[in-house]
Amino acid sequence: MLDRTIAPQSQAVNNINLIEPGHTALANGCQVYWFNSGDQDLVRIEWIFGNLRYNAAKPLLNMAVNTMLTEGTSKLTGSQIADSIDYYGAFLQAEYGYDQSEVILYSLTRHLEHTLPVVLDILTDSQFPQHELDTFIRNQQQKLQVSLQKNDILARRAFNKAVYGNTIYGLGASATDYQQLQRADMLAHFKQMYQPANCTLVISGKVDEATLKQITGAFTNWQNSTEPADTTQPPIAPVTERFFYTEKPDALQSAIRMGLPMVYRSHPDFPALQVLNTVLGGYFGSRLMANIREDKGYTYGIGSGISSLKHGAAFFIATEVGADVCRNAIEEIEKEVNLLKTELISEEELSLVRNYMLGSILGSLENVFSHADKFKNVYFAGLGLDYYDRYSEIIKTVTAEELKSLANKYWDFDQFYKVIVGKY
């Protein structure tokens, strides 16, 4: 019988073993990476495209084109596309991101002969029917109207605009931006962006030699446009103003978002900064949670993070607090930031954070798809899988003195961009 009065033995995380992908390049320039693992005859195929250069006059093209890819081609309507995929128990979706947009297919390997041609049709012949575009614009404007009633969304938009300036990262879409979407612009954007030379194909699951050959063979005749994809982006210029307040007299809660530009994932300080961030507000047992939620009761939740994108990065703290304690909450946040600049983290707390972070990495590697996701994180940052070895080693070895030094190097509360929506 299992004696439940005895706690199971705990062990330190020593190694994190990641699946190394295979790699090949198609003649049309498409880069192919595959992860072969698992017993189920299931694959996830991701066609990942770099977004085109941000155009402030037509700011929503990257998002709108990707979102509407599955709404119809010359051969198939949006309903027929959905039915063709559903019939074979497959799943198809388009996902937009700031830096890349992708088309994702989950399919049993025995049905790839039926599902792959549908994806090829989408990637080569999407038409963005006018009636579907009109519906898209109307729906997005309605969603935007609802979103703009939420304080936390307003705070996030204002913070991003301050930190990232007039770039895709700082865009706060308006109803007028949606109204300006034109089918002709979307077709031109599609032709330039969705071509093999601008595509990274990531395949994960049970990818044997025959399956890989079948997938790559279906796209070998995929041709590039005569106009190369321009995926460069305008330089980021943060604004000079540091404090932004939107008053809502009837607000019961105030949204707070603050932070400042930060180093990228590729920077040597980034892993240790993630440890420092975790101590401050990166997990449920963080100092911000212990103070602002557990001790003061100002909020249901507060957290901090570092967002590392391809062309920009930022450290941020975000919460919603009772409108009557907004100033008190900001004072407590400043206190916690400054404590990390003046006092050493105890070895007990640092050990807890180390174990949490290493355990989170291991816990996130639950299947082959997770390994592919870890690869994408570093690949599109220009790094290799050895990044995770360095990351884990720094988590295990960084000292309290080093973390204090980093807090003083990167965190100046007076220089934080501070956004408040509600009452102050």
Disulfide bonds with the S-S distance in Angstrom:
none
